[in-house]
Amino acid sequence: MESLRKQLTESMPPVFAGRSLDQLTGNAVRWRTIQNKRANKEVPEECFLRHGSRKVLVVREPFLDWWLGQLV
């Protein structure tokens, strides 16, 4: 799991647009699925920031903490 975290940390910027999540993870994590989980309060809010009224940014470290925890 540490190897996967290292690879993702190296390939993902610290903060990025949510809609780029599919591409950054090679479609392993789908933004549409994350949006649904977020609406159901299944993903911690600290994983996200808002930019303007609509754009949602993903904060890499808390997001990876949550997502990798789901894989175990």
mmCIF file as Biopython writes it, N, C-alpha, C and O atoms, coordinates in Angstrom:
data_model
#
loop_
_atom_site.group_PDB
_atom_site.id
_atom_site.type_symbol
_atom_site.label_atom_id
_atom_site.label_alt_id
_atom_site.label_comp_id
_atom_site.label_asym_id
_atom_site.label_entity_id
_atom_site.label_seq_id
_atom_site.pdbx_PDB_ins_code
_atom_site.Cartn_x
_atom_site.Cartn_y
_atom_site.Cartn_z
_atom_site.occupancy
_atom_site.B_iso_or_equiv
_atom_site.auth_seq_id
_atom_site.auth_asym_id
_atom_site.pdbx_PDB_model_num
ATOM 1   N N  . MET A ? 1  ? 0.826   -1.187 0.000   1.0 0.0 1  A 1 
ATOM 2   C CA . MET A ? 1  ? 0.000   0.000  0.000   1.0 0.0 1  A 1 
ATOM 3   C C  . MET A ? 1  ? 0.878   1.261  0.000   1.0 0.0 1  A 1 
ATOM 4   O O  . MET A ? 1  ? 0.515   2.266  -0.612  1.0 0.0 1  A 1 
ATOM 5   N N  . GLU A ? 2  ? 2.018   1.213  0.676   1.0 0.0 2  A 1 
ATOM 6   C CA . GLU A ? 2  ? 2.917   2.359  0.731   1.0 0.0 2  A 1 
ATOM 7   C C  . GLU A ? 2  ? 3.462   2.690  -0.651  1.0 0.0 2  A 1 
ATOM 8   O O  . GLU A ? 2  ? 3.654   3.860  -0.983  1.0 0.0 2  A 1 
ATOM 9   N N  . SER A ? 3  ? 3.709   1.671  -1.451  1.0 0.0 3  A 1 
ATOM 10  C CA . SER A ? 3  ? 4.206   1.881  -2.813  1.0 0.0 3  A 1 
ATOM 11  C C  . SER A ? 3  ? 3.157   2.600  -3.655  1.0 0.0 3  A 1 
ATOM 12  O O  . SER A ? 3  ? 3.481   3.512  -4.415  1.0 0.0 3  A 1 
ATOM 13  N N  . LEU A ? 4  ? 1.916   2.191  -3.520  1.0 0.0 4  A 1 
ATOM 14  C CA . LEU A ? 4  ? 0.829   2.836  -4.252  1.0 0.0 4  A 1 
ATOM 15  C C  . LEU A ? 4  ? 0.692   4.290  -3.830  1.0 0.0 4  A 1 
ATOM 16  O O  . LEU A ? 4  ? 0.537   5.167  -4.680  1.0 0.0 4  A 1 
ATOM 17  N N  . ARG A ? 5  ? 0.746   4.559  -2.529  1.0 0.0 5  A 1 
ATOM 18  C CA . ARG A ? 5  ? 0.663   5.940  -2.023  1.0 0.0 5  A 1 
ATOM 19  C C  . ARG A ? 5  ? 1.788   6.782  -2.612  1.0 0.0 5  A 1 
ATOM 20  O O  . ARG A ? 5  ? 1.560   7.912  -3.045  1.0 0.0 5  A 1 
ATOM 21  N N  . LYS A ? 6  ? 2.996   6.237  -2.628  1.0 0.0 6  A 1 
ATOM 22  C CA . LYS A ? 6  ? 4.146   6.974  -3.148  1.0 0.0 6  A 1 
ATOM 23  C C  . LYS A ? 6  ? 3.944   7.311  -4.618  1.0 0.0 6  A 1 
ATOM 24  O O  . LYS A ? 6  ? 4.196   8.441  -5.035  1.0 0.0 6  A 1 
ATOM 25  N N  . GLN A ? 7  ? 3.493   6.343  -5.406  1.0 0.0 7  A 1 
ATOM 26  C CA . GLN A ? 7  ? 3.269   6.580  -6.829  1.0 0.0 7  A 1 
ATOM 27  C C  . GLN A ? 7  ? 2.207   7.646  -7.055  1.0 0.0 7  A 1 
ATOM 28  O O  . GLN A ? 7  ? 2.380   8.532  -7.891  1.0 0.0 7  A 1 
ATOM 29  N N  . LEU A ? 8  ? 1.116   7.562  -6.317  1.0 0.0 8  A 1 
ATOM 30  C CA . LEU A ? 8  ? 0.048   8.544  -6.468  1.0 0.0 8  A 1 
ATOM 31  C C  . LEU A ? 8  ? 0.481   9.931  -5.999  1.0 0.0 8  A 1 
ATOM 32  O O  . LEU A ? 8  ? 0.130   10.935 -6.619  1.0 0.0 8  A 1 
ATOM 33  N N  . THR A ? 9  ? 1.229   9.987  -4.923  1.0 0.0 9  A 1 
ATOM 34  C CA . THR A ? 9  ? 1.717   11.270 -4.412  1.0 0.0 9  A 1 
ATOM 35  C C  . THR A ? 9  ? 2.641   11.934 -5.430  1.0 0.0 9  A 1 
ATOM 36  O O  . THR A ? 9  ? 2.613   13.153 -5.597  1.0 0.0 9  A 1 
ATOM 37  N N  . GLU A ? 10 ? 3.448   11.139 -6.099  1.0 0.0 10 A 1 
ATOM 38  C CA . GLU A ? 10 ? 4.365   11.682 -7.100  1.0 0.0 10 A 1 
ATOM 39  C C  . GLU A ? 10 ? 3.646   12.125 -8.371  1.0 0.0 10 A 1 
ATOM 40  O O  . GLU A ? 10 ? 4.102   13.047 -9.047  1.0 0.0 10 A 1 
ATOM 41  N N  . SER A ? 11 ? 2.535   11.483 -8.702  1.0 0.0 11 A 1 
ATOM 42  C CA . SER A ? 11 ? 1.865   11.795 -9.965  1.0 0.0 11 A 1 
ATOM 43  C C  . SER A ? 11 ? 0.723   12.801 -9.827  1.0 0.0 11 A 1 
ATOM 44  O O  . SER A ? 11 ? 0.282   13.369 -10.826 1.0 0.0 11 A 1 
ATOM 45  N N  . MET A ? 12 ? 0.241   13.029 -8.613  1.0 0.0 12 A 1 
ATOM 46  C CA . MET A ? 12 ? -0.879  13.949 -8.401  1.0 0.0 12 A 1 
ATOM 47  C C  . MET A ? 12 ? -0.392  15.252 -7.775  1.0 0.0 12 A 1 
ATOM 48  O O  . MET A ? 12 ? 0.451   15.233 -6.879  1.0 0.0 12 A 1 
ATOM 49  N N  . PRO A ? 13 ? -0.921  16.387 -8.244  1.0 0.0 13 A 1 
ATOM 50  C CA . PRO A ? 13 ? -0.583  17.648 -7.571  1.0 0.0 13 A 1 
ATOM 51  C C  . PRO A ? 13 ? -1.223  17.708 -6.184  1.0 0.0 13 A 1 
ATOM 52  O O  . PRO A ? 13 ? -2.165  16.964 -5.912  1.0 0.0 13 A 1 
ATOM 53  N N  . PRO A ? 14 ? -0.727  18.580 -5.304  1.0 0.0 14 A 1 
ATOM 54  C CA . PRO A ? 14 ? -1.284  18.676 -3.943  1.0 0.0 14 A 1 
ATOM 55  C C  . PRO A ? 14 ? -2.770  19.018 -3.911  1.0 0.0 14 A 1 
ATOM 56  O O  . PRO A ? 14 ? -3.502  18.541 -3.043  1.0 0.0 14 A 1 
ATOM 57  N N  . VAL A ? 15 ? -3.219  19.849 -4.863  1.0 0.0 15 A 1 
ATOM 58  C CA . VAL A ? 15 ? -4.637  20.218 -4.995  1.0 0.0 15 A 1 
ATOM 59  C C  . VAL A ? 15 ? -4.949  20.214 -6.489  1.0 0.0 15 A 1 
ATOM 60  O O  . VAL A ? 15 ? -4.171  20.725 -7.294  1.0 0.0 15 A 1 
ATOM 61  N N  . PHE A ? 16 ? -6.088  19.637 -6.850  1.0 0.0 16 A 1 
ATOM 62  C CA . PHE A ? 16 ? -6.439  19.561 -8.270  1.0 0.0 16 A 1 
ATOM 63  C C  . PHE A ? 16 ? -7.954  19.563 -8.439  1.0 0.0 16 A 1 
ATOM 64  O O  . PHE A ? 16 ? -8.702  19.287 -7.502  1.0 0.0 16 A 1 
ATOM 65  N N  . ALA A ? 17 ? -8.385  19.882 -9.656  1.0 0.0 17 A 1 
ATOM 66  C CA . ALA A ? 17 ? -9.820  19.900 -9.964  1.0 0.0 17 A 1 
ATOM 67  C C  . ALA A ? 17 ? -10.378 18.486 -9.865  1.0 0.0 17 A 1 
ATOM 68  O O  . ALA A ? 17 ? -9.763  17.534 -10.346 1.0 0.0 17 A 1 
ATOM 69  N N  . GLY A ? 18 ? -11.527 18.353 -9.249  1.0 0.0 18 A 1 
ATOM 70  C CA . GLY A ? 18 ? -12.146 17.047 -9.075  1.0 0.0 18 A 1 
ATOM 71  C C  . GLY A ? 18 ? -12.353 16.312 -10.387 1.0 0.0 18 A 1 
ATOM 72  O O  . GLY A ? 18 ? -12.176 15.096 -10.459 1.0 0.0 18 A 1 
ATOM 73  N N  . ARG A ? 19 ? -12.725 17.046 -11.418 1.0 0.0 19 A 1 
ATOM 74  C CA . ARG A ? 19 ? -13.011 16.381 -12.688 1.0 0.0 19 A 1 
ATOM 75  C C  . ARG A ? 19 ? -11.776 15.765 -13.331 1.0 0.0 19 A 1 
ATOM 76  O O  . ARG A ? 19 ? -11.908 14.987 -14.275 1.0 0.0 19 A 1 
ATOM 77  N N  . SER A ? 20 ? -10.581 16.090 -12.849 1.0 0.0 20 A 1 
ATOM 78  C CA . SER A ? 20 ? -9.362  15.473 -13.385 1.0 0.0 20 A 1 
ATOM 79  C C  . SER A ? 20 ? -8.992  14.185 -12.632 1.0 0.0 20 A 1 
ATOM 80  O O  . SER A ? 20 ? -7.995  13.542 -12.959 1.0 0.0 20 A 1 
ATOM 81  N N  . LEU A ? 21 ? -9.785  13.814 -11.634 1.0 0.0 21 A 1 
ATOM 82  C CA . LEU A ? 21 ? -9.491  12.633 -10.817 1.0 0.0 21 A 1 
ATOM 83  C C  . LEU A ? 21 ? -9.427  11.355 -11.652 1.0 0.0 21 A 1 
ATOM 84  O O  . LEU A ? 21 ? -8.534  10.533 -11.446 1.0 0.0 21 A 1 
ATOM 85  N N  . ASP A ? 22 ? -10.346 11.176 -12.579 1.0 0.0 22 A 1 
ATOM 86  C CA . ASP A ? 22 ? -10.345 9.977  -13.428 1.0 0.0 22 A 1 
ATOM 87  C C  . ASP A ? 22 ? -8.992  9.813  -14.130 1.0 0.0 22 A 1 
ATOM 88  O O  . ASP A ? 22 ? -8.377  8.748  -14.092 1.0 0.0 22 A 1 
ATOM 89  N N  . GLN A ? 23 ? -8.554  10.884 -14.762 1.0 0.0 23 A 1 
ATOM 90  C CA . GLN A ? 23 ? -7.299  10.842 -15.514 1.0 0.0 23 A 1 
ATOM 91  C C  . GLN A ? 23 ? -6.097  10.634 -14.597 1.0 0.0 23 A 1 
ATOM 92  O O  . GLN A ? 23 ? -5.206  9.847  -14.916 1.0 0.0 23 A 1 
ATOM 93  N N  . LEU A ? 24 ? -6.064  11.328 -13.465 1.0 0.0 24 A 1 
ATOM 94  C CA . LEU A ? 24 ? -4.917  11.230 -12.563 1.0 0.0 24 A 1 
ATOM 95  C C  . LEU A ? 24 ? -4.768  9.854  -11.929 1.0 0.0 24 A 1 
ATOM 96  O O  . LEU A ? 24 ? -3.667  9.472  -11.531 1.0 0.0 24 A 1 
ATOM 97  N N  . THR A ? 25 ? -5.865  9.107  -11.832 1.0 0.0 25 A 1 
ATOM 98  C CA . THR A ? 25 ? -5.804  7.775  -11.217 1.0 0.0 25 A 1 
ATOM 99  C C  . THR A ? 25 ? -5.918  6.655  -12.247 1.0 0.0 25 A 1 
ATOM 100 O O  . THR A ? 25 ? -6.087  5.494  -11.872 1.0 0.0 25 A 1 
ATOM 101 N N  . GLY A ? 26 ? -5.831  6.976  -13.525 1.0 0.0 26 A 1 
ATOM 102 C CA . GLY A ? 26 ? -5.976  5.949  -14.550 1.0 0.0 26 A 1 
ATOM 103 C C  . GLY A ? 26 ? -7.338  5.287  -14.500 1.0 0.0 26 A 1 
ATOM 104 O O  . GLY A ? 26 ? -7.466  4.095  -14.780 1.0 0.0 26 A 1 
ATOM 105 N N  . ASN A ? 27 ? -8.358  6.058  -14.145 1.0 0.0 27 A 1 
ATOM 106 C CA . ASN A ? 27 ? -9.751  5.596  -14.009 1.0 0.0 27 A 1 
ATOM 107 C C  . ASN A ? 27 ? -9.955  4.598  -12.873 1.0 0.0 27 A 1 
ATOM 108 O O  . ASN A ? 27 ? -10.992 3.938  -12.812 1.0 0.0 27 A 1 
ATOM 109 N N  . ALA A ? 28 ? -8.994  4.481  -11.988 1.0 0.0 28 A 1 
ATOM 110 C CA . ALA A ? 28 ? -9.179  3.617  -10.817 1.0 0.0 28 A 1 
ATOM 111 C C  . ALA A ? 28 ? -10.186 4.243  -9.858  1.0 0.0 28 A 1 
ATOM 112 O O  . ALA A ? 28 ? -10.911 3.536  -9.157  1.0 0.0 28 A 1 
ATOM 113 N N  . VAL A ? 29 ? -10.224 5.573  -9.833  1.0 0.0 29 A 1 
ATOM 114 C CA . VAL A ? 29 ? -11.197 6.301  -9.017  1.0 0.0 29 A 1 
ATOM 115 C C  . VAL A ? 29 ? -11.952 7.201  -9.980  1.0 0.0 29 A 1 
ATOM 116 O O  . VAL A ? 29 ? -11.346 7.980  -10.715 1.0 0.0 29 A 1 
ATOM 117 N N  . ARG A ? 30 ? -13.271 7.096  -9.976  1.0 0.0 30 A 1 
ATOM 118 C CA . ARG A ? 30 ? -14.095 7.882  -10.887 1.0 0.0 30 A 1 
ATOM 119 C C  . ARG A ? 30 ? -14.698 9.072  -10.151 1.0 0.0 30 A 1 
ATOM 120 O O  . ARG A ? 30 ? -15.267 8.909  -9.072  1.0 0.0 30 A 1 
ATOM 121 N N  . TRP A ? 31 ? -14.578 10.258 -10.723 1.0 0.0 31 A 1 
ATOM 122 C CA . TRP A ? 31 ? -15.080 11.475 -10.105 1.0 0.0 31 A 1 
ATOM 123 C C  . TRP A ? 31 ? -16.588 11.401 -9.872  1.0 0.0 31 A 1 
ATOM 124 O O  . TRP A ? 31 ? -17.077 11.878 -8.848  1.0 0.0 31 A 1 
ATOM 125 N N  . ARG A ? 32 ? -17.308 10.825 -10.786 1.0 0.0 32 A 1 
ATOM 126 C CA . ARG A ? 32 ? -18.763 10.707 -10.633 1.0 0.0 32 A 1 
ATOM 127 C C  . ARG A ? 32 ? -19.109 9.873  -9.394  1.0 0.0 32 A 1 
ATOM 128 O O  . ARG A ? 32 ? -20.037 10.215 -8.661  1.0 0.0 32 A 1 
ATOM 129 N N  . THR A ? 33 ? -18.384 8.803  -9.160  1.0 0.0 33 A 1 
ATOM 130 C CA . THR A ? 33 ? -18.603 7.965  -7.977  1.0 0.0 33 A 1 
ATOM 131 C C  . THR A ? 33 ? -18.267 8.739  -6.707  1.0 0.0 33 A 1 
ATOM 132 O O  . THR A ? 33 ? -18.992 8.662  -5.715  1.0 0.0 33 A 1 
ATOM 133 N N  . ILE A ? 34 ? -17.168 9.484  -6.742  1.0 0.0 34 A 1 
ATOM 134 C CA . ILE A ? 34 ? -16.778 10.279 -5.575  1.0 0.0 34 A 1 
ATOM 135 C C  . ILE A ? 34 ? -17.832 11.347 -5.296  1.0 0.0 34 A 1 
ATOM 136 O O  . ILE A ? 34 ? -18.136 11.619 -4.135  1.0 0.0 34 A 1 
ATOM 137 N N  . GLN A ? 35 ? -18.387 11.949 -6.327  1.0 0.0 35 A 1 
ATOM 138 C CA . GLN A ? 35 ? -19.450 12.940 -6.125  1.0 0.0 35 A 1 
ATOM 139 C C  . GLN A ? 35 ? -20.654 12.304 -5.430  1.0 0.0 35 A 1 
ATOM 140 O O  . GLN A ? 35 ? -21.234 12.904 -4.525  1.0 0.0 35 A 1 
ATOM 141 N N  . ASN A ? 36 ? -21.029 11.107 -5.841  1.0 0.0 36 A 1 
ATOM 142 C CA . ASN A ? 36 ? -22.148 10.413 -5.196  1.0 0.0 36 A 1 
ATOM 143 C C  . ASN A ? 36 ? -21.825 10.093 -3.739  1.0 0.0 36 A 1 
ATOM 144 O O  . ASN A ? 36 ? -22.661 10.296 -2.859  1.0 0.0 36 A 1 
ATOM 145 N N  . LYS A ? 37 ? -20.626 9.597  -3.484  1.0 0.0 37 A 1 
ATOM 146 C CA . LYS A ? 37 ? -20.220 9.287  -2.106  1.0 0.0 37 A 1 
ATOM 147 C C  . LYS A ? 37 ? -20.167 10.558 -1.263  1.0 0.0 37 A 1 
ATOM 148 O O  . LYS A ? 37 ? -20.532 10.543 -0.087  1.0 0.0 37 A 1 
ATOM 149 N N  . ARG A ? 38 ? -19.720 11.640 -1.854  1.0 0.0 38 A 1 
ATOM 150 C CA . ARG A ? 38 ? -19.656 12.907 -1.139  1.0 0.0 38 A 1 
ATOM 151 C C  . ARG A ? 38 ? -21.059 13.393 -0.776  1.0 0.0 38 A 1 
ATOM 152 O O  . ARG A ? 38 ? -21.281 13.889 0.329   1.0 0.0 38 A 1 
ATOM 153 N N  . ALA A ? 39 ? -21.989 13.254 -1.691  1.0 0.0 39 A 1 
ATOM 154 C CA . ALA A ? 39 ? -23.373 13.658 -1.426  1.0 0.0 39 A 1 
ATOM 155 C C  . ALA A ? 39 ? -23.978 12.836 -0.289  1.0 0.0 39 A 1 
ATOM 156 O O  . ALA A ? 39 ? -24.829 13.321 0.457   1.0 0.0 39 A 1 
ATOM 157 N N  . ASN A ? 40 ? -23.531 11.590 -0.168  1.0 0.0 40 A 1 
ATOM 158 C CA . ASN A ? 40 ? -24.027 10.709 0.903   1.0 0.0 40 A 1 
ATOM 159 C C  . ASN A ? 40 ? -23.176 10.801 2.168   1.0 0.0 40 A 1 
ATOM 160 O O  . ASN A ? 40 ? -23.335 10.000 3.089   1.0 0.0 40 A 1 
ATOM 161 N N  . LYS A ? 41 ? -22.276 11.780 2.208   1.0 0.0 41 A 1 
ATOM 162 C CA . LYS A ? 41 ? -21.399 12.015 3.369   1.0 0.0 41 A 1 
ATOM 163 C C  . LYS A ? 41 ? -20.495 10.817 3.682   1.0 0.0 41 A 1 
ATOM 164 O O  . LYS A ? 41 ? -20.185 10.561 4.846   1.0 0.0 41 A 1 
ATOM 165 N N  . GLU A ? 42 ? -20.078 10.089 2.651   1.0 0.0 42 A 1 
ATOM 166 C CA . GLU A ? 42 ? -19.199 8.935  2.825   1.0 0.0 42 A 1 
ATOM 167 C C  . GLU A ? 42 ? -17.725 9.301  2.688   1.0 0.0 42 A 1 
ATOM 168 O O  . GLU A ? 42 ? -16.853 8.492  3.001   1.0 0.0 42 A 1 
ATOM 169 N N  . VAL A ? 43 ? -17.444 10.513 2.224   1.0 0.0 43 A 1 
ATOM 170 C CA . VAL A ? 43 ? -16.072 10.992 2.065   1.0 0.0 43 A 1 
ATOM 171 C C  . VAL A ? 43 ? -15.911 12.206 2.975   1.0 0.0 43 A 1 
ATOM 172 O O  . VAL A ? 43 ? -16.760 13.097 2.958   1.0 0.0 43 A 1 
ATOM 173 N N  . PRO A ? 44 ? -14.841 12.261 3.771   1.0 0.0 44 A 1 
ATOM 174 C CA . PRO A ? 44 ? -14.644 13.411 4.663   1.0 0.0 44 A 1 
ATOM 175 C C  . PRO A ? 44 ? -14.557 14.729 3.889   1.0 0.0 44 A 1 
ATOM 176 O O  . PRO A ? 44 ? -13.926 14.794 2.834   1.0 0.0 44 A 1 
ATOM 177 N N  . GLU A ? 45 ? -15.180 15.754 4.406   1.0 0.0 45 A 1 
ATOM 178 C CA . GLU A ? 45 ? -15.196 17.067 3.745   1.0 0.0 45 A 1 
ATOM 179 C C  . GLU A ? 45 ? -13.811 17.691 3.648   1.0 0.0 45 A 1 
ATOM 180 O O  . GLU A ? 45 ? -13.582 18.526 2.773   1.0 0.0 45 A 1 
ATOM 181 N N  . GLU A ? 46 ? -12.873 17.309 4.527   1.0 0.0 46 A 1 
ATOM 182 C CA . GLU A ? 46 ? -11.528 17.898 4.455   1.0 0.0 46 A 1 
ATOM 183 C C  . GLU A ? 46 ? -10.788 17.474 3.186   1.0 0.0 46 A 1 
ATOM 184 O O  . GLU A ? 46 ? -9.716  18.003 2.889   1.0 0.0 46 A 1 
ATOM 185 N N  . CYS A ? 47 ? -11.347 16.533 2.444   1.0 0.0 47 A 1 
ATOM 186 C CA . CYS A ? 47 ? -10.754 16.102 1.172   1.0 0.0 47 A 1 
ATOM 187 C C  . CYS A ? 47 ? -11.037 17.099 0.054   1.0 0.0 47 A 1 
ATOM 188 O O  . CYS A ? 47 ? -10.482 16.969 -1.037  1.0 0.0 47 A 1 
ATOM 189 N N  . PHE A ? 48 ? -11.891 18.093 0.304   1.0 0.0 48 A 1 
ATOM 190 C CA . PHE A ? 48 ? -12.344 18.984 -0.765  1.0 0.0 48 A 1 
ATOM 191 C C  . PHE A ? 48 ? -12.250 20.450 -0.371  1.0 0.0 48 A 1 
ATOM 192 O O  . PHE A ? 48 ? -12.350 20.811 0.802   1.0 0.0 48 A 1 
ATOM 193 N N  . LEU A ? 49 ? -12.054 21.286 -1.392  1.0 0.0 49 A 1 
ATOM 194 C CA . LEU A ? 49 ? -12.130 22.735 -1.266  1.0 0.0 49 A 1 
ATOM 195 C C  . LEU A ? 49 ? -13.034 23.229 -2.381  1.0 0.0 49 A 1 
ATOM 196 O O  . LEU A ? 49 ? -13.186 22.560 -3.403  1.0 0.0 49 A 1 
ATOM 197 N N  . ARG A ? 50 ? -13.623 24.375 -2.194  1.0 0.0 50 A 1 
ATOM 198 C CA . ARG A ? 50 ? -14.447 24.980 -3.252  1.0 0.0 50 A 1 
ATOM 199 C C  . ARG A ? 50 ? -13.668 26.122 -3.888  1.0 0.0 50 A 1 
ATOM 200 O O  . ARG A ? 50 ? -12.964 26.874 -3.214  1.0 0.0 50 A 1 
ATOM 201 N N  . HIS A ? 51 ? -13.812 26.230 -5.188  1.0 0.0 51 A 1 
ATOM 202 C CA . HIS A ? 51 ? -13.248 27.354 -5.927  1.0 0.0 51 A 1 
ATOM 203 C C  . HIS A ? 51 ? -14.396 27.977 -6.694  1.0 0.0 51 A 1 
ATOM 204 O O  . HIS A ? 51 ? -14.871 27.406 -7.676  1.0 0.0 51 A 1 
ATOM 205 N N  . GLY A ? 52 ? -14.843 29.128 -6.260  1.0 0.0 52 A 1 
ATOM 206 C CA . GLY A ? 52 ? -16.014 29.751 -6.877  1.0 0.0 52 A 1 
ATOM 207 C C  . GLY A ? 52 ? -17.279 29.053 -6.423  1.0 0.0 52 A 1 
ATOM 208 O O  . GLY A ? 52 ? -17.312 28.430 -5.362  1.0 0.0 52 A 1 
ATOM 209 N N  . SER A ? 53 ? -18.305 29.160 -7.222  1.0 0.0 53 A 1 
ATOM 210 C CA . SER A ? 53 ? -19.593 28.599 -6.807  1.0 0.0 53 A 1 
ATOM 211 C C  . SER A ? 53 ? -19.758 27.134 -7.184  1.0 0.0 53 A 1 
ATOM 212 O O  . SER A ? 53 ? -20.569 26.435 -6.576  1.0 0.0 53 A 1 
ATOM 213 N N  . ARG A ? 54 ? -19.009 26.652 -8.169  1.0 0.0 54 A 1 
ATOM 214 C CA . ARG A ? 54 ? -19.245 25.291 -8.640  1.0 0.0 54 A 1 
ATOM 215 C C  . ARG A ? 54 ? -18.018 24.380 -8.624  1.0 0.0 54 A 1 
ATOM 216 O O  . ARG A ? 54 ? -18.159 23.176 -8.414  1.0 0.0 54 A 1 
ATOM 217 N N  . LYS A ? 55 ? -16.842 24.914 -8.836  1.0 0.0 55 A 1 
ATOM 218 C CA . LYS A ? 55 ? -15.657 24.077 -8.994  1.0 0.0 55 A 1 
ATOM 219 C C  . LYS A ? 55 ? -15.225 23.481 -7.658  1.0 0.0 55 A 1 
ATOM 220 O O  . LYS A ? 55 ? -15.037 24.196 -6.673  1.0 0.0 55 A 1 
ATOM 221 N N  . VAL A ? 56 ? -15.073 22.161 -7.644  1.0 0.0 56 A 1 
ATOM 222 C CA . VAL A ? 56 ? -14.644 21.452 -6.443  1.0 0.0 56 A 1 
ATOM 223 C C  . VAL A ? 56 ? -13.215 20.979 -6.660  1.0 0.0 56 A 1 
ATOM 224 O O  . VAL A ? 56 ? -12.897 20.345 -7.667  1.0 0.0 56 A 1 
ATOM 225 N N  . LEU A ? 57 ? -12.369 21.297 -5.702  1.0 0.0 57 A 1 
ATOM 226 C CA . LEU A ? 57 ? -10.970 20.882 -5.737  1.0 0.0 57 A 1 
ATOM 227 C C  . LEU A ? 57 ? -10.769 19.722 -4.769  1.0 0.0 57 A 1 
ATOM 228 O O  . LEU A ? 57 ? -11.409 19.662 -3.719  1.0 0.0 57 A 1 
ATOM 229 N N  . VAL A ? 58 ? -9.894  18.821 -5.122  1.0 0.0 58 A 1 
ATOM 230 C CA . VAL A ? 58 ? -9.551  17.687 -4.262  1.0 0.0 58 A 1 
ATOM 231 C C  . VAL A ? 58 ? -8.210  17.990 -3.613  1.0 0.0 58 A 1 
ATOM 232 O O  . VAL A ? 58 ? -7.268  18.403 -4.290  1.0 0.0 58 A 1 
ATOM 233 N N  . VAL A ? 59 ? -8.121  17.785 -2.303  1.0 0.0 59 A 1 
ATOM 234 C CA . VAL A ? 59 ? -6.872  17.948 -1.565  1.0 0.0 59 A 1 
ATOM 235 C C  . VAL A ? 59 ? -6.244  16.555 -1.469  1.0 0.0 59 A 1 
ATOM 236 O O  . VAL A ? 59 ? -6.806  15.656 -0.843  1.0 0.0 59 A 1 
ATOM 237 N N  . ARG A ? 60 ? -5.094  16.386 -2.084  1.0 0.0 60 A 1 
ATOM 238 C CA . ARG A ? 60 ? -4.486  15.070 -2.279  1.0 0.0 60 A 1 
ATOM 239 C C  . ARG A ? 60 ? -4.303  14.254 -0.998  1.0 0.0 60 A 1 
ATOM 240 O O  . ARG A ? 60 ? -4.785  13.123 -0.930  1.0 0.0 60 A 1 
ATOM 241 N N  . GLU A ? 61 ? -3.637  14.778 -0.003  1.0 0.0 61 A 1 
ATOM 242 C CA . GLU A ? 61 ? -3.271  13.961 1.173   1.0 0.0 61 A 1 
ATOM 243 C C  . GLU A ? 61 ? -4.487  13.416 1.934   1.0 0.0 61 A 1 
ATOM 244 O O  . GLU A ? 61 ? -4.556  12.209 2.165   1.0 0.0 61 A 1 
ATOM 245 N N  . PRO A ? 62 ? -5.449  14.263 2.332   1.0 0.0 62 A 1 
ATOM 246 C CA . PRO A ? 62 ? -6.607  13.679 3.021   1.0 0.0 62 A 1 
ATOM 247 C C  . PRO A ? 62 ? -7.401  12.735 2.128   1.0 0.0 62 A 1 
ATOM 248 O O  . PRO A ? 62 ? -7.966  11.748 2.600   1.0 0.0 62 A 1 
ATOM 249 N N  . PHE A ? 63 ? -7.441  13.045 0.823   1.0 0.0 63 A 1 
ATOM 250 C CA . PHE A ? 63 ? -8.162  12.162 -0.089  1.0 0.0 63 A 1 
ATOM 251 C C  . PHE A ? 63 ? -7.483  10.802 -0.167  1.0 0.0 63 A 1 
ATOM 252 O O  . PHE A ? 63 ? -8.153  9.771  -0.093  1.0 0.0 63 A 1 
ATOM 253 N N  . LEU A ? 64 ? -6.168  10.787 -0.314  1.0 0.0 64 A 1 
ATOM 254 C CA . LEU A ? 64 ? -5.448  9.509  -0.375  1.0 0.0 64 A 1 
ATOM 255 C C  . LEU A ? 64 ? -5.582  8.740  0.936   1.0 0.0 64 A 1 
ATOM 256 O O  . LEU A ? 64 ? -5.732  7.518  0.925   1.0 0.0 64 A 1 
ATOM 257 N N  . ASP A ? 65 ? -5.529  9.444  2.065   1.0 0.0 65 A 1 
ATOM 258 C CA . ASP A ? 65 ? -5.737  8.776  3.360   1.0 0.0 65 A 1 
ATOM 259 C C  . ASP A ? 65 ? -7.078  8.045  3.354   1.0 0.0 65 A 1 
ATOM 260 O O  . ASP A ? 65 ? -7.157  6.873  3.722   1.0 0.0 65 A 1 
ATOM 261 N N  . TRP A ? 66 ? -8.123  8.744  2.937   1.0 0.0 66 A 1 
ATOM 262 C CA . TRP A ? 66 ? -9.456  8.140  2.920   1.0 0.0 66 A 1 
ATOM 263 C C  . TRP A ? 66 ? -9.533  7.002  1.909   1.0 0.0 66 A 1 
ATOM 264 O O  . TRP A ? 66 ? -9.960  5.899  2.251   1.0 0.0 66 A 1 
ATOM 265 N N  . TRP A ? 67 ? -9.128  7.255  0.675   1.0 0.0 67 A 1 
ATOM 266 C CA . TRP A ? 67 ? -9.295  6.270  -0.390  1.0 0.0 67 A 1 
ATOM 267 C C  . TRP A ? 67 ? -8.472  5.000  -0.136  1.0 0.0 67 A 1 
ATOM 268 O O  . TRP A ? 67 ? -8.973  3.889  -0.310  1.0 0.0 67 A 1 
ATOM 269 N N  . LEU A ? 68 ? -7.234  5.165  0.266   1.0 0.0 68 A 1 
ATOM 270 C CA . LEU A ? 68 ? -6.410  3.973  0.545   1.0 0.0 68 A 1 
ATOM 271 C C  . LEU A ? 68 ? -6.973  3.196  1.738   1.0 0.0 68 A 1 
ATOM 272 O O  . LEU A ? 68 ? -6.846  1.973  1.789   1.0 0.0 68 A 1 
ATOM 273 N N  . GLY A ? 69 ? -7.589  3.889  2.691   1.0 0.0 69 A 1 
ATOM 274 C CA . GLY A ? 69 ? -8.247  3.220  3.803   1.0 0.0 69 A 1 
ATOM 275 C C  . GLY A ? 69 ? -9.431  2.376  3.359   1.0 0.0 69 A 1 
ATOM 276 O O  . GLY A ? 69 ? -9.775  1.391  4.012   1.0 0.0 69 A 1 
ATOM 277 N N  . GLN A ? 70 ? -10.057 2.759  2.249   1.0 0.0 70 A 1 
ATOM 278 C CA . GLN A ? 70 ? -11.188 2.003  1.698   1.0 0.0 70 A 1 
ATOM 279 C C  . GLN A ? 70 ? -10.724 0.703  1.051   1.0 0.0 70 A 1 
ATOM 280 O O  . GLN A ? 70 ? -11.498 -0.248 0.946   1.0 0.0 70 A 1 
ATOM 281 N N  . LEU A ? 71 ? -9.463  0.654  0.617   1.0 0.0 71 A 1 
ATOM 282 C CA . LEU A ? 71 ? -8.952  -0.520 -0.081  1.0 0.0 71 A 1 
ATOM 283 C C  . LEU A ? 71 ? -8.601  -1.667 0.849   1.0 0.0 71 A 1 
ATOM 284 O O  . LEU A ? 71 ? -8.545  -2.821 0.425   1.0 0.0 71 A 1 
ATOM 285 N N  . VAL A ? 72 ? -8.371  -1.358 2.090   1.0 0.0 72 A 1 
ATOM 286 C CA . VAL A ? 72 ? -7.949  -2.396 3.053   1.0 0.0 72 A 1 
ATOM 287 C C  . VAL A ? 72 ? -9.106  -3.251 3.468   1.0 0.0 72 A 1 
ATOM 288 O O  . VAL A ? 72 ? -8.938  -4.171 4.269   1.0 0.0 72 A 1 
#
